[in-house]
């Protein structure tokens, strides 16, 4: 016979165990964890020793184990079975961590682009030293005609999907050099994603950066402004042009107000002469 004076009320046991009364009632209702006694008035009473099986339940709840499986473990468990469960949950958490890291990286990328957009002087060409940037670069693009920009973009999306690269990261256009950017500003040679796990790199160094407003593929006079600035300041473009949209559909409704940034690595002509 249970000594009623040695038992806790549900309120006392909730405080003792750190588990809310509502949760204890729910566990009782589904048969997972019940009080050792019920009073004539229907009140629940718990033994202090019940903290042990309740702790088992709390641990597996923390490990995101389904209640049905916890119920089975409460009735019968072995080290081997628990080890299998822990290994399975570990794999699940590994995947969750990977997804969380990807979501964090996407958030960080867009915050950086928008912050940059709000600080630039759009009509000016800037000389900046940039750090190395990881990129996931797609294959060379093919296609002409009025819809080629989006057809090529769709091809890049399919390539990224096959490569298990999330298309939620910002995407940019890669031009062979400044001459190609001037000749066909609406047609990059490749697309790239700012996925930090990409195997390619935009090298660190000195860059010219310029900006333009407009929908995708509309560069206005930006290519010519970059060329004129480089010529006026005796700078030689020495690599590809990287085009990214600082403001796009993520932050703006009107496509005509999208803000693109084109950056090209340069070196001073006098340095080349040496």
Secondary structure per residue as TSV (DSSP state, phi and psi in degrees):
chain	resnum	aa	ss	phi	psi
A	1	X	-	360.0	135.5
A	2	X	-	-81.5	130.9
A	3	X	-	-77.5	109.1
A	4	X	G	-60.5	-28.4
A	5	X	G	-72.6	-17.9
A	6	X	G	-92.8	2.2
A	7	X	E	-102.3	160.5
A	8	X	E	-102.3	143.6
A	9	X	E	-69.8	167.6
A	10	X	H	-62.5	-34.0
A	11	X	H	-66.0	-44.1
A	12	X	H	-68.0	-39.8
A	13	X	H	-69.9	-33.5
A	14	X	H	-62.7	-42.8
A	15	X	H	-67.6	-39.6
A	16	X	H	-66.6	-39.5
A	17	X	H	-94.9	-19.9
A	18	X	T	81.2	13.4
A	19	X	-	-109.6	128.6
A	20	X	-	-60.2	151.5
A	21	X	H	-59.0	-40.6
A	22	X	H	-62.7	-35.8
A	23	X	H	-70.7	-42.1
A	24	X	H	-61.1	-40.3
A	25	X	H	-64.0	-41.6
A	26	X	H	-64.2	-44.5
A	27	X	H	-58.6	-38.3
A	28	X	H	-67.1	-42.0
A	29	X	H	-63.3	-36.2
A	30	X	T	-92.4	0.0
A	31	X	T	81.3	13.8
A	32	X	S	-81.1	-40.9
A	33	X	S	-152.7	113.8
A	34	X	-	-118.3	155.7
A	35	X	-	-68.3	158.6
A	36	X	S	-77.0	-16.6
A	37	X	E	-155.0	150.0
A	38	X	E	-120.8	133.7
A	39	X	-	-75.4	168.6
A	40	X	T	-60.8	-24.7
A	41	X	T	-86.8	2.9
A	42	X	-	88.4	-1.2
A	43	X	-	-67.3	144.4
A	44	X	E	-91.0	140.2
A	45	X	E	-130.7	136.5
A	46	X	E	-120.9	145.7
A	47	X	E	-84.6	143.3
A	48	X	G	-60.5	-25.8
A	49	X	G	-69.2	-15.7
A	50	X	G	-71.3	-7.8
A	51	X	H	-61.7	-26.7
A	52	X	H	-69.7	-56.8
A	53	X	H	-64.7	-30.2
A	54	X	H	-67.1	-35.3
A	55	X	H	-64.8	-37.2
A	56	X	H	-58.8	-44.5
A	57	X	H	-64.1	-43.0
A	58	X	H	-61.4	-40.7
A	59	X	H	-63.0	-46.4
A	60	X	H	-72.7	-27.6
A	61	X	H	-63.8	-43.5
A	62	X	H	-61.1	-31.1
A	63	X	T	-86.7	10.6
A	64	X	T	62.0	37.3
A	65	X	-	-85.3	135.0
A	66	X	-	-58.1	143.1
A	67	X	H	-58.9	-35.9
A	68	X	H	-59.8	-41.9
A	69	X	H	-72.5	-35.1
A	70	X	H	-63.2	-39.2
A	71	X	H	-60.8	-41.4
A	72	X	H	-66.0	-40.6
A	73	X	H	-67.0	-34.4
A	74	X	H	-63.6	-32.0
A	75	X	H	-83.7	-35.2
A	76	X	-	-161.4	123.2
A	77	X	-	-147.6	153.1
A	78	X	-	-132.9	158.6
A	79	X	H	-56.3	-38.0
A	80	X	H	-64.9	-43.5
A	81	X	H	-67.9	-40.8
A	82	X	H	-65.6	-37.4
A	83	X	H	-62.1	-41.7
A	84	X	H	-62.0	-43.1
A	85	X	H	-62.9	-44.5
A	86	X	H	-63.7	-39.2
A	87	X	H	-64.2	-41.1
A	88	X	H	-65.5	-44.0
A	89	X	H	-66.4	-34.2
A	90	X	H	-63.0	-42.2
A	91	X	H	-63.3	-39.6
A	92	X	H	-63.0	-43.0
A	93	X	H	-69.7	-35.5
A	94	X	H	-57.7	-44.2
A	95	X	H	-66.8	-39.7
A	96	X	H	-62.9	-39.8
A	97	X	H	-64.7	-41.5
A	98	X	H	-60.7	-44.7
A	99	X	H	-66.5	-38.7
A	100	X	H	-65.5	-41.1
A	101	X	H	-63.3	-39.2
A	102	X	H	-64.7	-43.7
A	103	X	H	-62.8	-39.3
A	104	X	H	-63.3	-44.3
A	105	X	H	-62.9	-41.2
A	106	X	H	-62.2	-46.4
A	107	X	H	-59.1	-45.1
A	108	X	H	-63.0	-41.3
A	109	X	H	-62.1	-48.5
A	110	X	H	-68.7	-36.5
A	111	X	H	-60.9	-43.3
A	112	X	H	-64.3	-42.7
A	113	X	H	-66.1	-44.3
A	114	X	H	-68.4	-41.1
A	115	X	H	-60.3	-42.4
A	116	X	H	-60.9	-44.6
A	117	X	H	-59.9	-38.2
A	118	X	T	-76.8	-6.1
A	119	X	T	-110.9	-8.3
A	120	X	-	-85.0	159.1
A	121	X	-	-102.8	104.3
A	122	X	T	-60.2	-33.2
A	123	X	T	-83.2	-4.0
A	124	X	S	-103.9	157.0
A	125	X	-	-100.3	131.5
A	126	X	E	-108.9	144.2
A	127	X	E	-105.0	123.2
A	128	X	E	-139.6	151.3
A	129	X	E	-97.8	119.5
A	130	X	E	-109.2	147.7
A	131	X	-	-79.6	161.9
A	132	X	-	-61.0	137.4
A	133	X	E	-124.2	124.1
A	134	X	E	-67.6	141.9
A	135	X	E	-139.0	151.0
A	136	X	E	-108.9	108.1
A	137	X	E	-99.6	132.4
A	138	X	-	-85.3	179.6
A	139	X	-	-73.0	166.4
A	140	X	-	-58.6	140.5
A	141	X	-	-94.7	147.9
A	142	X	-	-133.6	146.7
A	143	X	-	140.0	141.8
A	144	X	-	-134.6	170.8
A	145	X	S	107.7	174.8
A	146	X	T	-65.1	-23.6
A	147	X	T	-109.1	12.8
A	148	X	H	-62.3	-34.0
A	149	X	H	-58.4	-48.9
A	150	X	H	-78.9	-29.9
A	151	X	H	-64.6	-43.3
A	152	X	H	-66.9	-37.3
A	153	X	H	-63.6	-41.3
A	154	X	H	-62.3	-38.8
A	155	X	H	-63.6	-39.5
A	156	X	H	-64.9	-40.3
A	157	X	H	-59.4	-43.4
A	158	X	H	-65.4	-39.2
A	159	X	H	-64.5	-43.1
A	160	X	H	-63.7	-40.0
A	161	X	H	-62.1	-42.9
A	162	X	H	-64.5	-27.5
A	163	X	T	-92.5	7.4
A	164	X	T	56.1	39.1
A	165	X	-	-104.0	126.9
A	166	X	-	-66.3	131.4
A	167	X	T	-84.6	8.3
A	168	X	T	-79.8	-17.7
A	169	X	S	-70.3	151.2
A	170	X	-	-57.8	142.6
A	171	X	E	-115.5	140.7
A	172	X	E	-130.0	174.0
A	173	X	E	-110.6	141.4
A	174	X	E	-116.1	122.8
A	175	X	E	-107.4	144.9
A	176	X	S	-54.4	-44.4
A	177	X	S	-164.3	-177.2
A	178	X	H	-67.1	-32.3
A	179	X	H	-62.1	-44.8
A	180	X	H	-64.5	-36.6
A	181	X	H	-65.6	-36.7
A	182	X	H	-71.8	-37.8
A	183	X	H	-76.3	-40.7
A	184	X	-	-138.0	71.6
A	185	X	T	-65.0	-20.0
A	186	X	T	-87.1	-2.1
A	187	X	-	-134.4	89.3
A	188	X	-	-67.2	155.9
A	189	X	S	-74.8	-31.1
A	190	X	E	-149.5	162.0
A	191	X	E	-106.2	156.2
A	192	X	E	-140.0	155.6
A	193	X	E	-110.1	145.6
A	194	X	-	-83.6	29.4
A	195	X	-	-62.5	122.0
A	196	X	T	-68.0	-13.2
A	197	X	T	-90.1	2.7
A	198	X	-	-62.3	147.1
A	199	X	S	-84.3	-14.9
A	200	X	E	-91.5	168.7
A	201	X	E	-142.2	138.7
A	202	X	E	-90.5	116.5
A	203	X	-	-67.2	155.6
A	204	X	-	-71.1	158.4
A	205	X	E	148.0	-167.7
A	206	X	E	-87.8	129.2
A	207	X	E	-129.3	151.5
A	208	X	E	-98.8	134.4
A	209	X	E	-128.9	136.3
A	210	X	E	-135.6	168.0
A	211	X	E	-135.7	152.7
A	212	X	E	-153.6	150.2
A	213	X	E	-99.9	144.0
A	214	X	S	150.5	167.0
A	215	X	S	-67.8	169.9
A	216	X	T	-53.8	133.6
A	217	X	T	87.8	-6.8
A	218	X	-	-101.8	107.0
A	219	X	-	-101.5	-7.0
A	220	X	T	55.2	-136.2
A	221	X	T	-97.5	13.8
A	222	X	H	-57.1	-46.1
A	223	X	H	-57.4	-41.6
A	224	X	H	-69.9	-34.6
A	225	X	H	-66.7	-39.5
A	226	X	H	-63.1	-44.5
A	227	X	H	-62.3	-44.7
A	228	X	H	-65.0	-40.3
A	229	X	H	-65.5	-44.7
A	230	X	H	-60.2	-42.4
A	231	X	H	-66.5	-44.4
A	232	X	H	-64.6	-33.2
A	233	X	T	-104.2	17.5
A	234	X	T	55.0	45.6
A	235	X	E	-110.0	141.4
A	236	X	E	-111.3	118.5
A	237	X	E	-64.2	131.4
A	238	X	E	-125.2	16.4
A	239	X	E	-165.8	-169.6
A	240	X	E	-72.2	162.8
A	241	X	E	-96.6	130.2
A	242	X	E	-106.8	120.4
A	243	X	E	-111.9	123.5
A	244	X	E	-131.4	151.5
A	245	X	E	-97.7	113.4
A	246	X	E	-71.1	-35.6
A	247	X	E	-125.7	122.4
A	248	X	S	-139.1	-153.1
A	249	X	T	-66.0	-16.1
A	250	X	T	-67.8	-34.6
A	251	X	T	-117.9	-9.4
A	252	X	-	-135.3	150.1
A	253	X	S	-88.7	-39.2
A	254	X	-	-88.6	114.2
A	255	X	G	-60.8	-30.1
A	256	X	G	-67.6	-13.6
A	257	X	G	-102.0	3.1
A	258	X	-	-55.1	144.5
A	259	X	E	-116.2	116.1
A	260	X	E	-102.0	146.3
A	261	X	E	-122.5	126.8
A	262	X	E	-111.1	131.0
A	263	X	E	-129.3	136.5
A	264	X	E	-133.7	133.4
A	265	X	E	-69.5	142.4
A	266	X	E	-138.9	162.7
A	267	X	E	-140.8	152.8
A	268	X	E	-70.9	138.2
A	269	X	H	-60.3	-34.1
A	270	X	H	-66.0	-29.3
A	271	X	H	-70.0	-36.7
A	272	X	H	-65.5	-33.4
A	273	X	H	-66.3	-27.4
A	274	X	-	-72.4	360.0
